[in-house]
Amino acid sequence: MSASANTPISYRNLGSTGTRITPLCLGMMTYGSKKWREWVLEEDEARPLVRRAVEAGINFYDTADVYSLGESEVVTGKLLQEFQPRREELVIATKVFNPLSDGANDRGLSRKHIMASIDASLKRLKVDYVDLYQIHRFDPHTPIEETCEALHDVVKAGKALYLGASSMYAWQFLKMLNFQRENSLAQFVTMQNHYNLVYREEEREMIPLCLDQKVGCIPWSPLARGFLTGSRKRGDGKSETTRARTDDFGHSLYYRETDFDVVDRVIEIAQQRNVKPAQIALAWILAKPGISAPIIGASKPYQLEDALGALSLKLTEEEIKQLEAPYEPHPILGHSY
């Protein structure tokens, strides 16, 4: 038994903007081409999941040009148009930064790459604009002035409505925000950061900065790439899914002994509440200040239903304390792709 997935979805603001989004964002990295990652679902496999998300009322969808090297954007655009042809009802986000080929300029946050990338993303998505255009990582090789001015021009050209950023150090983000403000440029309205019950380092600087600057957080990996579902066991690789077994990046982020202690606490409270561990982990992050919408992944129908059910689950202060108690500090993780 799990929390109900039939509760009507309410809306939150996208950061401090007037645009309204559902409190869950469907991450589209899961959909695209198996040539990129073997766990990716191709179009026909993705179709019922996207249909269900749209029918459930989710209006916020996040992809990136690097996911399946562009094919995720193709699938995202096609399926969203198929199930929600009214473009004004959708909030579509994509990203730029990561290399798409061996080309010297087919990467980073230079004006050249940003201008080429937004046009390519719009073409793949088959839309005239994206609602949120995000820098996937910080580019130490390009002056922030060049990046911020190019992004401003993308907004002024009507190719993106808002700008967002993703994992970086707080000082880097503040430096860019200050330059945008001082020069009357379009500003970042969201931060897509790495944040979940087993990685809470963002609570030290980035989240307080976002609260101060009125930037909305749309965390990636709120379930720690499935780690918080309780399906992984200490020292037991057989319990892992195909994605988990082949996910070297995920193994570099989690799997410390104390991470398993946190999961044990999640499972304990889930059993007490008669809900799924994933729902406890999502209810925790949904209750945190500054969170606009965590980005969820779903490769199986029950994963989407569990996420929808988490919207009706409210944790007590005591439960939150119990969930947070086993946490131990981590090194900074997730700033590189």
C-alpha positions in Angstrom: 0.0 0.0 0.0 1.2 3.5 -0.7 0.1 7.1 -0.4 -2.7 7.9 -2.9 -1.6 9.0 -6.4 -5.1 10.4 -7.1 -4.8 13.6 -5.1 -5.2 16.6 -7.3 -1.9 18.3 -8.0 -1.5 21.8 -6.7 0.9 24.4 -8.1 4.0 26.2 -6.9 5.8 29.2 -8.5 8.9 28.6 -10.5 11.3 30.3 -8.2 10.1 33.9 -7.7 8.6 34.1 -11.2 4.9 34.1 -11.9 5.0 30.9 -13.8 3.2 28.1 -12.0 4.6 24.6 -12.0 3.6 21.3 -10.5 5.6 20.3 -7.4 7.1 17.4 -9.3 9.2 17.7 -12.5 9.5 14.7 -14.7 13.1 14.2 -15.7 13.4 13.1 -19.3 17.0 11.7 -19.1 15.4 8.3 -18.8 14.0 8.5 -22.3 15.9 8.7 -25.5 18.3 6.1 -27.0 19.8 2.9 -25.6 22.9 3.6 -27.7 23.7 6.3 -25.0 22.9 4.2 -21.9 21.5 0.7 -21.8 18.9 1.6 -19.2 17.4 4.4 -21.3 13.8 3.8 -22.6 13.2 4.5 -26.2 10.2 6.2 -27.6 7.6 3.4 -27.5 8.7 2.4 -24.0 8.6 6.0 -22.8 5.1 6.7 -24.3 2.9 5.3 -21.5 4.9 7.0 -18.8 4.8 10.4 -20.4 1.1 9.9 -21.1 0.4 9.1 -17.4 2.4 12.1 -16.3 0.5 14.4 -18.5 -2.9 12.8 -17.5 -1.9 13.2 -13.8 -1.5 16.9 -14.3 2.3 17.2 -14.3 3.2 20.3 -16.4 7.0 20.5 -15.8 9.5 18.5 -17.8 13.3 18.7 -17.8 15.7 17.4 -20.3 19.2 18.4 -21.7 20.9 18.4 -25.0 23.5 15.8 -23.8 20.9 13.2 -22.8 21.1 10.5 -25.4 23.1 13.1 -27.4 20.0 15.0 -28.4 17.5 12.1 -28.7 16.0 12.8 -25.3 14.9 16.2 -26.6 13.5 14.6 -29.7 11.4 12.1 -27.7 10.4 14.8 -25.2 9.1 17.1 -27.9 7.3 14.4 -29.7 5.6 12.8 -26.8 4.6 16.0 -25.0 3.1 17.3 -28.2 1.2 14.0 -28.6 -0.3 14.1 -25.2 -0.5 17.9 -24.5 -0.7 19.8 -27.8 -1.4 23.1 -25.9 2.1 24.5 -25.6 1.0 27.1 -23.1 0.1 24.3 -20.6 3.7 23.0 -20.6 6.8 24.2 -18.8 9.7 22.7 -20.7 13.3 22.9 -19.5 16.6 21.9 -21.2 20.3 22.5 -20.6 23.5 23.4 -22.3 27.2 22.8 -21.5 28.3 19.2 -22.0 30.1 18.0 -25.1 27.9 16.6 -27.9 30.8 15.6 -30.1 34.6 15.8 -30.4 34.3 19.3 -31.9 36.4 21.9 -30.1 33.4 24.3 -29.9 30.7 21.8 -29.4 30.8 22.2 -25.6 31.0 24.7 -22.8 29.3 28.1 -22.2 30.9 30.2 -24.9 28.6 32.6 -26.9 29.2 30.4 -29.9 28.2 27.2 -28.3 25.2 28.7 -26.5 23.8 30.3 -29.7 24.2 27.1 -31.7 22.8 24.9 -28.9 19.6 26.8 -28.2 18.7 26.6 -31.9 19.5 22.9 -32.1 17.5 22.2 -28.9 14.5 24.1 -30.2 14.7 22.2 -33.5 14.8 18.8 -31.7 12.1 19.7 -29.3 10.0 21.2 -32.1 9.0 24.2 -30.1 9.5 28.0 -30.7 10.9 28.5 -27.2 11.8 26.7 -24.0 10.4 27.9 -20.7 13.7 27.4 -18.8 17.2 27.3 -20.4 19.8 26.1 -17.9 23.6 26.0 -17.8 24.3 22.3 -17.0 27.5 23.1 -15.1 29.9 26.0 -14.5 32.4 26.6 -17.3 35.8 27.7 -15.8 37.2 28.2 -19.3 34.7 30.9 -20.4 34.4 34.4 -18.8 31.1 34.6 -16.9 30.5 38.0 -18.7 30.4 36.2 -22.1 28.1 33.5 -20.8 25.7 35.8 -19.0 25.4 38.2 -21.9 24.8 35.3 -24.4 22.1 33.9 -22.2 20.5 37.3 -21.9 20.4 37.5 -25.7 18.7 34.1 -25.8 15.9 35.4 -23.6 15.6 38.7 -25.5 15.3 36.8 -28.8 12.3 35.0 -27.3 14.0 31.6 -27.5 13.8 31.1 -23.7 11.5 32.6 -21.1 13.7 32.1 -18.1 17.3 31.1 -17.2 18.5 28.5 -14.7 21.8 27.0 -13.5 22.9 23.7 -12.2 25.4 22.3 -9.8 28.3 24.6 -9.0 29.8 26.3 -5.9 27.8 29.0 -4.2 30.5 31.6 -4.8 30.4 30.9 -8.5 26.7 31.2 -8.7 26.6 34.4 -6.7 29.3 35.9 -8.9 27.1 35.2 -12.0 24.0 36.5 -10.3 25.7 39.7 -9.3 27.0 40.3 -12.8 23.5 39.8 -14.2 22.0 42.2 -11.7 24.6 44.9 -12.0 24.2 44.9 -15.8 20.4 44.5 -16.0 20.6 41.1 -17.6 18.1 38.3 -17.5 18.8 36.5 -14.2 18.9 32.9 -13.2 15.6 32.0 -11.5 16.4 28.4 -10.6 19.2 26.2 -9.4 19.1 22.6 -10.3 21.3 21.2 -7.5 22.2 17.8 -6.1 20.2 17.4 -3.0 18.6 14.4 -1.2 18.6 12.7 2.2 22.0 11.1 1.7 23.6 14.3 0.2 22.8 17.4 2.1 25.9 19.5 1.6 23.8 22.0 -0.3 22.2 23.1 3.0 25.5 24.7 4.0 25.8 27.5 1.3 23.8 26.9 -1.9 20.3 26.6 -0.5 20.7 29.6 1.9 22.0 31.6 -1.0 19.0 30.6 -3.1 16.6 31.5 -0.4 18.3 34.9 0.0 18.4 35.6 -3.7 14.8 34.2 -4.2 16.1 31.5 -6.6 14.0 28.3 -6.7 15.7 25.0 -6.2 14.7 22.1 -8.5 17.0 19.3 -7.1 18.2 16.5 -9.3 18.4 13.0 -7.9 16.0 13.5 -5.0 16.0 9.7 -4.6 19.8 9.5 -4.9 19.5 7.6 -8.2 17.2 5.0 -6.6 19.4 4.5 -3.6 16.7 5.9 -1.2 14.1 3.4 -2.5 15.7 0.8 -0.2 16.4 -1.6 -3.1 20.2 -1.6 -2.6 21.7 -3.7 0.1 25.1 -3.5 1.8 27.6 -5.4 -0.3 25.0 -7.0 -2.5 25.4 -6.0 -6.2 22.6 -8.5 -7.1 20.0 -6.3 -5.6 20.8 -3.5 -8.1 18.9 -2.6 -11.2 20.5 -2.5 -14.6 21.0 1.2 -14.2 22.5 0.9 -10.8 25.0 -1.8 -11.8 26.2 0.3 -14.8 26.0 3.6 -13.1 29.6 4.4 -12.1 28.7 8.0 -11.5 26.0 6.9 -8.9 28.5 4.7 -7.2 30.9 7.6 -6.8 28.2 9.6 -5.1 26.6 7.2 -2.6 27.2 3.8 -1.0 29.0 4.9 2.1 28.2 3.0 5.3 26.4 6.0 6.8 24.4 6.4 3.6 22.9 2.9 4.2 22.1 4.1 7.8 20.0 6.9 6.4 18.2 4.4 4.1 17.5 2.1 7.0 15.8 5.1 8.8 13.8 5.8 5.6 12.6 2.2 5.5 11.7 2.2 9.2 9.5 5.3 8.9 8.0 4.1 5.7 6.9 0.8 7.4 5.5 2.8 10.3 3.5 5.0 7.9 2.6 2.0 5.6 4.0 3.8 2.5 6.9 3.3 0.2 10.5 4.4 1.1 10.6 6.6 -2.0 7.5 8.4 -0.8 9.2 9.2 2.5 12.3 10.5 0.8 10.2 12.7 -1.6 7.9 14.0 1.2 11.1 15.1 3.0 12.5 17.1 0.1 9.1 18.6 -0.8 8.8 20.0 2.7 12.2 21.8 2.6 12.3 25.6 2.2 13.1 27.0 -1.2 12.2 23.8 -3.2 10.2 24.6 -6.3 10.0 21.0 -7.6 12.3 18.0 -7.3 13.1 16.3 -10.6 12.0 12.7 -10.6 12.9 9.9 -12.9 10.5 7.0 -13.8 11.4 4.0 -15.9 8.5 1.9 -14.5 4.8 2.9 -13.9 4.9 2.3 -10.2 7.8 4.8 -9.8 5.6 7.5 -11.2 2.7 6.5 -9.1 4.8 6.4 -5.9 6.0 10.0 -6.7 2.5 11.2 -7.3 1.4 9.6 -4.0 4.2 11.4 -2.1 2.4 14.7 -2.8 -0.3 13.8 -0.2 2.2 12.7 2.4 3.2 15.1 5.2 5.9 14.2 7.7 6.0 15.2 11.3 8.8 17.3 12.8 9.9 14.2 14.8 10.0 12.1 11.6 12.1 14.7 9.9 14.5 14.7 12.8 14.7 10.9 12.8 15.4 10.9 9.0 18.2 13.5 9.3 19.9 12.2 12.4 22.2 9.5 10.8 23.6 11.9 8.2 27.3 12.5 8.1 29.1 15.2 6.0 30.2 14.3 2.5 32.8 15.7 0.2 31.3 18.0 -2.5 29.8 15.7 -5.1 28.0 16.2 -8.4 29.6 19.3 -9.8 31.2 17.4 -12.6 28.9 15.5 -15.1 
